[in-house]
Amino acid sequence: MAPKLLLTFVIYRLISTVGLTLDTTDLLRLEVDGHLSVDPSDVETASVDFGMMNRVEPLAILHPSSAEDVARLVGAAYVSAHGLSVSARGHGHSINGQAQTSSGVVIEMSASKGVRQWGLPRVSEQSRYVDAWGGELWIDVLKTTLEHGLAPKSWTDYLYLSVGGTLSNAGISGQAFNHGPQISNVYELDVVTGKGELLTCSEEQNSELFHAVLGGLGQFGIITRARIGLEPAPQRVRWIRVLYSNFSTFTKDQEYLISLHGQPPNQKFDYVEGFVIVDEGLINNWRSSFFSPRNPVKISSFGTNGGVLYCLEITKNYHESTADTIDQDVEALLKRLDFIPSSVFTTDLPYVDFLDRVHKAELKLRSKGLWDVPHPWLNLFVPRSRIADFDEGVFKGILGNKTSGPILIYPMNKNK
């Protein structure tokens, strides 16, 4: 009875605040098994996001226990006379207020206050997929699938993001050249539409909705469940960084490496990424766990052109049973690249530690009070024909040495 009374109280508060006129009988019938909250701490959490550039206070927060809770709230908003808005929030890593609303309810899709109201991800070993709640964090999906010796194929660099959040934004990382972005590895979705309908969709069922929601920036529905493809999980990763002073050579090698995506596993890397280094500090601070603080890398020691270096970041996955061949496979691949010979940096670590590498850097920044600051961020798709112009105009021109933030370069195969 308590959830029903609480929901009625909150909706009446919304009516008195923004002048909504909902049918009272429908409101009294509306029940949720989760929790609708106007607690100041909940409102504060939902008022900001990762970008820290917008502050927008919602009127209430819904902590759902099921997809039906989400559908009931969205359905109530759909029939409201004066526009009760609903915004779904995962881990709050949007950067421009996309998960905020000033005239309605924020749905906190990820677990909060240590309470998990939905089930754990469910793995099918035989069919090699996992069903995960839309608010589940990828780190928790990984932990669950690893118990079965499996893992999703494609990732983002940061795992403390929600499944629904990254699938609404494609989900790109260094594996995308091989497996495509995360949205290319989804078999099925449960989606709450803007009318409050809870629909299952896939390539075969409600396919238009399926393709609209994947990468749809949350404009076509709220993902409440995703069925994600899995593969056998590797045990360890050889993580390599090499440096370039010439941009065209750097991009040529990136293009070559991603062209190998159809080759046997021992004849290609499993992860290809890169980043631009425009000042002396970035190479040692960005994901600083890679380089030793006792032996910092100096840009000046590599004879850079205009103070800019380009770092190619590559990995080779392997199992302990094949560890005796990893050196040979890596050496054969590196021989085909044209990086600065003295710039090879290598480390070896468990697969889960590589995937979770950015979180370790986050914890270091949090410990120094350097995390809760504005995080402006920009993602661009630049065609191959214009990437050299982009380097000259942006990396060497606009930016110069005026930034210490990460500038990542993900090479992508268009057919993936």
Residue pairs with C-beta under 8 A, 6 or more apart in sequence:
3 31
3 32
3 33
3 34
3 35
3 36
4 28
4 31
6 35
6 36
7 30
7 31
7 32
7 36
8 27
8 28
10 36
10 37
10 38
10 60
11 22
11 27
11 30
11 76
13 38
13 59
13 60
14 20
14 59
14 60
14 84
14 104
14 105
15 21
15 22
17 59
18 59
18 82
18 84
18 103
19 82
20 80
20 81
20 82
20 84
21 80
21 81
21 82
22 76
22 79
22 80
22 81
22 84
23 79
26 76
26 79
27 76
30 72
30 76
31 72
32 62
32 64
32 65
32 69
32 72
32 73
33 65
33 66
33 68
33 69
33 117
34 62
34 63
34 64
34 65
34 66
34 69
34 117
35 62
35 63
35 65
36 60
36 61
36 62
36 63
36 105
37 60
37 61
37 62
37 63
38 59
38 60
38 61
39 61
42 61
42 63
42 108
42 112
43 57
43 58
43 60
43 61
45 61
45 92
45 108
45 112
46 57
46 58
46 61
46 89
46 92
46 99
46 100
46 106
46 108
47 55
47 56
47 57
47 58
47 100
48 54
48 55
48 92
49 89
49 92
49 93
49 94
49 95
49 96
49 97
49 98
49 99
49 100
50 92
50 93
50 94
50 95
50 375
50 377
51 94
51 95
51 96
51 97
51 374
51 375
51 376
51 377
52 372
52 373
52 374
52 375
53 95
53 96
53 97
53 374
53 376
54 96
54 97
54 100
56 97
56 100
56 101
56 102
57 102
58 87
58 100
58 101
58 102
58 104
58 105
58 106
59 103
59 104
59 105
60 104
60 105
60 106
61 105
61 106
61 107
61 108
62 69
62 70
62 73
62 105
62 106
62 107
62 108
63 108
63 112
63 115
63 117
64 70
64 73
64 107
64 108
64 109
64 117
65 117
65 118
66 117
66 118
67 190
67 192
67 198
67 224
67 225
68 198
70 88
70 107
70 192
70 198
70 222
70 224
71 192
71 196
71 197
71 198
72 196
73 86
73 105
73 107
73 196
74 86
74 192
74 193
74 194
74 195
74 196
74 222
75 195
75 196
75 197
76 84
76 196
77 84
77 85
77 86
77 104
77 105
77 196
78 194
78 195
78 196
83 103
83 104
84 103
84 104
84 105
85 101
85 103
85 104
85 105
86 101
86 104
86 105
86 106
86 107
87 98
87 99
87 100
87 101
87 104
87 105
87 106
87 107
88 99
88 106
88 107
88 109
88 134
88 164
88 218
88 222
89 99
89 100
89 106
89 107
89 108
89 109
89 110
90 99
90 109
90 110
90 134
90 135
90 161
90 162
90 163
90 164
90 165
91 110
91 137
91 160
91 161
91 162
91 165
92 99
93 158
93 161
93 165
94 100
94 165
95 375
95 376
95 377
98 217
98 218
99 106
100 106
107 222
108 135
109 133
109 134
109 135
109 162
109 164
109 165
109 222
110 135
110 136
110 137
110 162
111 117
111 135
118 133
118 135
119 133
120 140
120 144
121 130
121 131
121 132
121 133
121 136
121 140
121 141
121 144
121 145
122 130
122 131
123 129
123 130
123 144
123 145
123 147
123 148
123 150
123 230
124 130
124 131
125 148
125 150
128 150
128 229
128 230
128 231
129 187
129 227
129 228
129 229
129 230
130 141
130 144
130 145
130 150
130 152
130 227
130 228
130 230
131 225
131 226
131 227
131 228
132 141
132 163
132 225
132 226
132 228
133 163
133 224
133 225
134 162
134 163
134 164
134 190
134 222
134 223
134 224
134 225
134 226
135 162
135 163
135 164
136 162
136 163
137 159
137 160
137 161
137 162
137 163
138 152
138 155
138 156
138 159
138 160
138 161
138 162
138 163
138 166
139 159
139 160
139 356
139 359
141 152
141 163
141 228
142 151
142 152
142 159
142 352
142 355
145 151
145 152
145 230
145 233
146 233
146 352
149 232
149 233
150 230
150 231
150 232
150 233
151 230
151 231
151 232
151 233
151 234
151 351
152 182
152 185
152 228
152 229
152 230
152 231
153 175
153 179
153 185
153 229
153 230
153 231
154 171
154 173
154 175
154 176
154 179
154 180
154 181
154 182
154 184
154 185
155 171
155 173
155 175
155 182
155 355
156 166
156 171
156 172
156 173
156 182
157 173
157 174
157 273
157 357
157 358
157 408
158 358
158 359
158 362
159 355
159 356
159 358
159 359
160 359
160 362
163 223
163 226
163 228
164 222
164 223
164 224
164 226
166 182
167 182
167 183
167 186
167 189
167 213
167 214
167 215
167 223
167 226
168 213
168 214
168 215
168 216
168 217
168 218
168 223
169 215
169 217
170 181
170 182
170 183
170 214
170 215
171 181
171 182
171 183
172 181
172 182
172 410
172 412
173 271
173 273
173 410
174 271
174 272
174 273
174 313
174 314
174 315
174 410
175 270
175 271
176 410
176 412
176 416
177 257
177 258
177 261
177 272
177 411
177 412
177 413
177 416
178 258
178 261
178 268
178 270
178 416
179 185
179 416
180 416
181 215
181 416
182 228
183 214
183 215
184 416
185 228
185 229
186 214
186 226
186 227
186 228
186 229
187 202
187 227
187 228
187 229
188 200
188 201
188 202
188 205
188 225
188 226
188 227
189 200
189 201
189 202
189 210
189 213
189 214
189 223
189 225
189 226
189 227
190 198
190 199
190 200
190 201
190 223
190 224
190 225
190 226
191 198
191 199
191 200
191 201
191 209
191 213
191 220
191 221
191 222
191 223
191 224
192 198
192 221
192 222
192 224
193 199
193 209
193 220
193 221
194 220
194 221
198 224
199 206
199 209
199 221
200 206
201 207
201 209
201 210
201 213
202 210
203 210
209 220
209 221
212 220
212 221
213 220
213 221
213 223
233 351
234 270
234 317
234 318
234 319
234 351
235 318
235 319
235 320
235 350
235 351
236 317
236 318
236 319
236 320
236 323
236 348
236 349
236 350
236 351
237 270
237 315
237 316
237 317
237 318
237 348
237 349
237 350
237 351
237 353
237 354
238 315
238 316
238 318
238 326
238 330
238 346
238 348
239 290
239 313
239 315
239 346
239 347
239 348
239 349
239 354
240 313
240 314
240 315
240 316
240 330
240 334
240 344
240 345
240 346
241 290
241 311
241 312
241 313
241 314
241 343
241 344
241 345
241 346
242 311
242 312
242 314
242 334
242 337
242 339
242 340
242 343
242 344
242 345
243 302
243 309
243 310
243 311
243 312
243 339
243 340
243 343
244 250
244 253
244 309
244 310
244 311
244 312
244 338
244 339
244 340
245 302
245 303
245 304
245 305
245 308
245 309
245 310
245 340
246 305
246 310
247 308
247 310
247 388
247 391
247 395
248 388
249 338
249 339
250 274
250 310
250 312
251 387
251 388
251 411
252 338
253 312
253 337
253 338
253 339
254 272
254 274
254 312
254 409
254 411
255 384
255 411
256 336
256 337
257 268
257 269
257 272
257 314
257 333
257 337
257 411
258 272
258 411
258 412
258 413
259 413
260 267
260 268
260 269
261 268
261 413
261 416
266 325
266 329
267 329
267 332
267 333
268 333
269 314
269 315
269 316
269 333
270 315
270 316
270 317
271 313
271 314
271 315
272 312
272 313
272 314
272 411
273 312
273 313
273 314
273 408
273 409
273 410
273 411
274 310
274 311
274 312
274 313
274 408
274 409
274 410
274 411
275 286
275 310
275 311
275 313
275 406
275 407
275 408
275 409
276 308
276 309
276 310
276 311
276 395
276 407
276 409
277 283
277 299
277 308
277 309
277 310
277 311
278 307
278 308
278 395
278 399
278 400
278 401
278 402
278 403
278 407
279 299
279 307
279 401
279 403
279 404
280 298
280 299
280 300
281 404
282 404
282 406
283 291
283 297
283 299
283 309
283 311
284 291
284 293
284 296
284 297
285 404
286 361
286 406
287 357
287 358
287 361
288 361
288 364
289 357
289 360
289 361
290 345
290 347
290 357
291 297
291 345
297 345
299 307
299 309
302 309
302 340
302 342
302 343
306 396
307 400
307 401
308 395
308 396
310 409
312 337
312 339
315 354
316 326
316 329
316 330
316 333
317 351
318 325
318 326
334 344
362 371
365 371
381 412
382 390
395 407
399 407
